[in-house]
Amino acid sequence: MKQPTFLDVINQYAQNQRYEIHTALPAKIISSNGHSATVELMISHINKEGRVIALPPLVDVPIGFYRGGGFCVTVPLAAGDEGLVIFAERCIDGWYVSGQQSQPLDQRFHDLSDAFFYLKRAVYPIRSLIIHMMRCHYKPMMAQHLFVYKQEK
């Protein structure tokens, strides 16, 4: 067996570190209180040994609703609603509790416990939304009514 070089050792170390970096994954809501959710990640983790591991549900994940200019668009959430979980670069605990700028309370990076959940359109087999440019649509899933706002020129 060949003796690994220093560069081989550094490359392997970097590869092992990448296995623990989380950026974004599709997820489904298990439960929600309207402000935060417990979510199930829809893609399994592959560890550095190559084993596939189902990650545990993420709890107390802040939900990202559209906000701006004094308005907020919220929708009722239900178990099974799909979205994208994004993992913050640093620990969000201090900011999440205070709402103020804070130093990271932990040295973790891209960790599963620093997630945000954003609603998104459904996966390919169950798409049901009609998307048009220059219009804002509101359509409850499985409903017969569609509310459309179109700005007049």
N, C-alpha and C positions, 0 to 999 in steps of 0.2 A: 504494500500500500504506500502510495506517495505521501511524503510529509507535506502538509499544507504550508504555503508561504504566508508571510505576514499579510499580503494583499488578499489572499484567500480567506484568512481569518476575519479581516475587516469587512470584506464583502458578505460573508456569512452572518456576521453580527448585524450589519445593516439590513440584510434580508429578514432576519428574525425580528428586528424592531418594526419593520413595515407590516408584519402580521398583526401587530397590536394597534395600528393606526386606523381609526374609523373616520370616514368622511360623510357618506350619505348612503342610506339604504331604504328601499321601499318597506312600508309597514302597514299594518291594519290596527284599528282601534279595538281593544278588548273592552275597555270601559272608560268613561270620561265624566268629569264633573262640570264640563263647560269651559274650564280654564286650563286644566291639565288632563293628561290621559295616561292610561296604561296601554302600551302598544306591543304588538308582536312583530318582530322583524321577519320579513318574508324571504330573506336569503340567508342561508346557513354560513357559519364561519368555518374556514379551513385553517387549522393551526399549523405551526411550523413543522410538525411531524407528518402533515398531510391528512390528518383525521378531520372529518366533517363533524362539526358540533352545532347543534341548534342552540342559539343564544337565548338566554332567559328573557322574559318580558321586561320591558323598560317601564319603570313606574315614575309617576309625578313628572311627566314630560310636558313642558309648556307647549300650548297650542298656538301656532302662528296664524291669527286671522288677519285679513287685510285691514290696515289702519292708516289714517293720514288725514291731515287737515281738519281734525276734530270729528271725523266720522270713523265708524268701524263696521265692517260687513261681517256678520256672524251667521252661522248656520247651525241648526240642531245637529248634534253628532250622535251616531249610533254605533254599536258594536259592528265591526266589519267594514266601516268606512276606511277607505284607503288613503294613503298619503306618503310623504317622503320624510324620513327622519334625517336631520342634519346634525352633525356632531361638532360642537364648538371647539375651537383650537385650544382653549384653556378652561379651567374650572370656572363654572358659572354660579356656584353656590352663593357667594357674597352678593353678587348683583341680583340674583333671583330673589333673595330674602329682602334686600333693602331697596331695590330699584335704583340704586345709586352706583356711580362708578366705584369699583373696588379692586383691590389686588386679588389675584388668585389665592384661594384659601388652601390649595393643594397644588402639587407640582405636576399633576397629570396633564397629558396632551391628547386631544382627539379621543376622549374616553367615552364609553357607552353611557356613563352617568351624566354627561353634559349634552343632552340631546334636545332638539326642538322638533315638533311635529307640524308639518304643513300639509294641508289637504291638497289633493291633486286629482286629475281626471283618472278614470278607472283604467284597469289593465285592458288590453286589446279585446279579449273575449266578451267583456261586459260593458263596453262603451255605450253611452246613451245620450250624450250631450251633443247638440248641434252647435257648431262654432261658426260665427260669422264675424268678419272684420268690421270695425266701427260700430258695433252694437254691444250692449251689455245685456246678457240674458240671465234670468233667474227662473229656473225650472226645478220644482221639487221632483226628486226621482220618482218614477212610476206614476206621475200625475198627468192629467189631461190638459192642464193649463200651463201656458208659457208666458211669462211677463218679459217684455222686451223694452228697453229704453234705447232710443235712437236719437242722437243729437241732430237737430235740424241745421242745415248749412245756412 
